[in-house]
Amino acid sequence: MGRLPDAARARLRGRVLGFVFQSYNRLPRLTALEPVELPLVYQEAPNGRRRAAEALMRVGLGPRIHHRPSEMTGGEQQRVAIARMLIQEPKVILADEPIASLDVIMRVQIMDLIRDIAVRDGLTVVMSLHQLDVAKTYADRIIALAQGQVTFDGPPNELSDAVIERVFKKPVDEVDEDQTVEIAEASVE
């Protein structure tokens, strides 16, 4: 991919990868519908507004499609970001701490939504998280990194307290949310 011209690389990324970030990247004046529709506008795709509305309905925001960011919760704004990613019909979802700024209840809802999308659409999810318990609950595979080095690569059931202590070089009760865990969630096809 590195040898492709910039335009070809961008097209490939747009067809294969969908991104969900920690920050919602919402423009304050746009309703929920408009940023979801925007990729389709650039592609000159037919029925963009209808497809964007359907994506928002799929993530549970049908009644809120005309609301602006100031009128939405953090979880709702993250759902807009997920709908924007869905509209591109990616094969792989790259999610960078998509639940970091959400409360516990909304974290579960967003993780359930991402997992359901991955399973239903047959997608692979690669996600960076700071919450070991969330990674162990949702991932099929966990890859732990410490200073850029892989310190664990395996299924969640193999991430025992002893392994956590070896990986993070501290007692398990001292491992906190500052420990980044990369997870790869392979979908069930």
Secondary structure, 3 states (H helix, E strand, C coil): CCCCCHHHHHHHHHHHEEEECCCCCCCCCCCCHHHHHHHHHHCCCCCHHHHHHHHHHHCCCHHHCCCCHHHCCHHHHHHHHHHHHHCCCCCEEEEECCCCCCCHHHHHHHHHHHHHHHHHHCCEEEEEECCHHHHHHHCCEEEEEECCEEEEEECHHHCCHHHHHHHHCCCHHHCCCCCCEEEEECCCC
